[in-house]
Amino acid sequence: MFPTEEAANDWFESIIWPDGNRHCRKCGSTRTKAVPNAKPQPYWCSDCRSYFSVRTGTPIARTKIPMRKWAIAIYLCLTSLKSVSSMKLHRDLDVSQSSAWFMLHRLREAWAWRCGPFDGPVEVDETYFGGKRKNMSNRKRKELAKSEPGRGPVGKTAVVGAKDRATNKVKAKVVTSTDKDTLQGFVSDSAKRGATVYTDEALAYKGMPFHHEAVKHSVSEYVRDTAHTNGIESFWSMLKRAQAGTFHKISPKHLNRYVAEFAGKHNVRELGTLAQMRDTVASLVGRNLLYRELTAHNGLDSGARA
């Protein structure tokens, strides 16, 4: 499909301007014309008097990486069940590792959309990401015990997710707490009033304004008639296999982006590969991601590249 840079560029344009009616990506005007030699950019808008290209108004606007490599990166990302690491992409595309890492995060902007609320039934569950204490050095284990005493998910990052059984779509995000207000707030955003919600027996879910059934994992009850959370737990298993087998480490700073990638790809998995690729490109429109924003320190974040 992409033997040349021109072929890849034409493919991107067929998605951004599907009716063939090219318009300015800055002001929306159709009064545009091609620029000889495509310098500094291939098109000129007569209304806002500025140059633009098919990249304008997307996260890939400020990059010199060829469109052919972007198209192949999208293909590799979508067809790899456990995603692609920046090291593999850097070898496959012959770009630097840092460029491959930034490319992947810019593509994740396409999947950073929220779906829902769901009609239900809806399964809701939470999981945790972070290092295991048994794998830590004695020094680090002692430091963690002093700063965050406790057991289980102490020192880990929580992620909560919901899966709609009717559509099989998933919604998930990183949360700073798994208390009642946080989890019930997520359920209210994810399920329509009147929907049936299935969870485990965590106390934080009690008292929700939904028809609610819980399975008691603490006594090895995982399925009771239609009550179970196997669907959302299956989603967690894929995400964790990607963490263990592809990325090896995901920092809290960027965890939400990886969660969004897997939720977004899960929600279009019924489409063919080409349809998934076109959907990804279309979802990039109107988004932006600067390197300084991606690497800036903020709140939950801090950590290494995955």
Secondary structure, DSSP 8 states (H G I E B T S, - for coil): --SSHHHHHHHHHHHHSTTS----TTT--S-EEE-GGG-S-SEEETTTTEEE-TTTTSTTTT--S-HHHHHHHHHHHHH-TT---HHHHHHHHT--HHHHHHHHHHHHGGG------B-S-EEEEEEEES--GGGS-HHHHHHHHHHS--STTTT-EEEEEEEETTT--EEEEEES--SHHHHHHHHHHHB-TT-EEEEES-GGGTT-SSEEEEE-GGGT---BTTB--HHHHHHHHHHHHHIIIIIS---TTTHHHHHHHHHHHHHTTTS-HHHHHHHHHHHHTT----HHHHHS--TT------
